[in-house]
Amino acid sequence: GVINCSPAAIVSLDREARLTLWNKAAEEIFGWNKEEVLGGPYPAVPEDLKDEFSHIFNAQMVHREFFTDLSLRRQKKDGSQIFVSANTAPLTDESGEVTGFLSVMINSTDRIQAEAALRESEERYRSLVEILPSAVLVHIDRKISYINPKGALVLGAEQPEELIGRHVMDFIHHDFHKKSKERIAAIEARRNLPRAELKLVRLDRTTVAVEATGRRIIYDGKPAV
């Protein structure tokens, strides 16, 4: 039927937390066939997550709660662990009595691992940028989103946080506004430009001459320079 043709694992449990449904995709994702598990406890919950499972189960049995896009760690028959994205809902009979709950799950292990690898890569890059002897500044829509400690020092701030959210043009000398706007537009258009001399205005209104270059990047999921 439709349930067994679904690419998502579909399982249901009764009020005693005994499995009453275990479709083909559940067999493929977790490794147990339905003959092994139907009528018994849900086998895919790691020992250290039994309390979490009990909380979800009781929330649906007692409070009739629905859960969407839950990221859950689960175990397979071979003992390896995976992540699933789950949507769960209580099941009721004709009188409205809760009789169990249904869970629809997809294997999200690859996505979770890719996101973790990306975060780790971003952390390594950020750590490197933090200790660079050169100033590094990132702005989105001309608002400063990131600046490393060296950049904060150049602009006269004690901490980078003092500059976050400030308009980047506030720190460019008015004699260089036109040139800077043209360069930013060119960078946003993905043109590679040579280094250019620039005069900056520090927080104490003194000026400092620098040599600057820029690249278009994606920062926090948004186009940035």
C-alpha positions, 0 to 999 in steps of 0.5 A: 500500500501507500505506507509501504511505498513511502520513502519515509519510515512510518512507525506507530506505537500503542498506549503501552509503547508497543510497535503496531506499524513498521513499514518497508522504509523503517526496515531499510533505515533501521535494519530490523524487519517488521516480524522482529519488532511488531508487538515489542518496544521501539528498538531504535532508541539509544540507551542514553536517550530513553528519557527523551523518548519517554518525554515525547511519548508521554507528551503525546499520550497525555497532552496530545502534542504534535512534534514537527522537524524533530532532529533525533539520534537513533540506532540501527540494528547493527549498533551504528547511530544515525540522525532522523528528522521526525514528525509525530502525532497522536492517534485517536479512536472514534471516541477521541481517545488517544490510542498511540502515536504515529511517527514519520521519519527520514534519514538526515544523517548526511545533512547533519554531518554536512552541517557539522562539517561546515560549522567546524570549517567556519570555526577554523576559518574564523579562528584563523582570521581572528589572529591575522595581523591584517584587518578583516571586515565583512559588511552586508548591505553596507552594515558591518557584520564582522571585524577581527581584532586587528580591524577594530584596533585600526578603527580605534575600537577596544572591542570588535563588538563596538563596530558591529551594525555600524554603516561601513561608510561612517569609517571612510573619509568623505574624499573617498566615498565615491571611489569606495562606493564604486569599488563595492559595487564592482566587487558585488558584481564579482569583479576582481580589483587591485589593492587601492589606497584608502583613508579611514576615519577612526572612532576618535575622528582621526584618520589613517591611511590603509591599503584595501582589497575586497571580495564578494563572499557568502556570510551567514547565508547572505551575500557580503563584501 
